[in-house]
């Protein structure tokens, strides 16, 4: 891989990470809103369609007909998922009540 090949790969991976961040932060926000939403099913459906449409459109634009760029974009998306699952807080009913799970 030459330097001229590395730039599109790095940019594709960064774009995938950004798409992943938007997707998973949006999912986290949606799940937090479900308990207080007047129509939780509609909120979940609208959020899923919006997030999925945004990510698929982003993948399409980043790939631009190149399966290599698509692969790097997907790798960035997966890395964003791993980061999101580590950094975003998880609040279960037991945690919200102040109880701790036995570890």
N, C-alpha and C positions, 0 to 999 in steps of 0.2 A: 504494500500500500504506500503510495507516494503522498507527499504533502498535499497535492491537489486533490487526491482522493479522500484524505482525512477530513478536510473541512466539511464537505457535505455529510459525512458520517457523523461527525460531532454535532453539527447543527441539527441533524435529524434526531439524534438521541436527546438533545436538549429540548427540541420541540415535543418529542414524545413524553419527556418528563413533565413539561409544562401542561400538556394535555392530561396526563395522569393526575397531576396535582389538582387541576380544575375538576376532573371527574370525581376523585375520591373526597375532596373537601366538599363538593356539592352533595355527594352521597351522605357524608357525615352530617352536614347541615340538615338535609332532608329528614334523616332518621330522628334527629333531635326535635324537629318540628312536628313529627307525626302525632305525638301525644296531645298536643294542644290544637291541632288543626281541626277545623270544622268538617272538612271532607278529606280524611287522610288518604283514601284510595286515589282520589283525583290528584292530590299532591304527589304521591308516589309515582303515579303514571306519568304525570307531566314532567316530573324531575327525571325519570328514567329516559323518556323520549328526548328531552332536551340534552341531557348529558351524553347519551349515546349518539345522537345526531351530531353534536359538536365534535366528539372524538372521531367518529367515522369520517366526517368532513375534513377534519384536521389531518387524519391519516392519508386521505386521498390527496390533499394538497401537498403534504410533505413528500409523499412517495413520488408523485409526478411521473408515474410509469416505471419507476425503478424499484425492483423487489428488494434491493440492498438497502435503499433508504427506508423502505417500509419496515424492514427487519430491524434497523437501528432505532426507528421511531417506536416500534413495539418494545424493544429492549428498554428504552427510556421510560415507557409507560409502566412496565413491570417494576423497574427500580422505584418509580414514584409510588407504586402500590406498597412495596416493602417499606419505604420510608413512612408513608401515611399510616400503616398499621402499627408502626413503632411510636410515632409522634402524637397522633391524634388521641385524645383521652377517650377511654371507654367507661361509660357509666351504666352499670347494671342496676336493677332494683335493689340488690343487696348492698352495693357500694353507695347508692344514694341514701340508704337508711343508716349508713355508718357501720355496717357489718363488714367483717373481713372473711374471705374464703380461707378455709383451713388448707395450708400448703404443706 
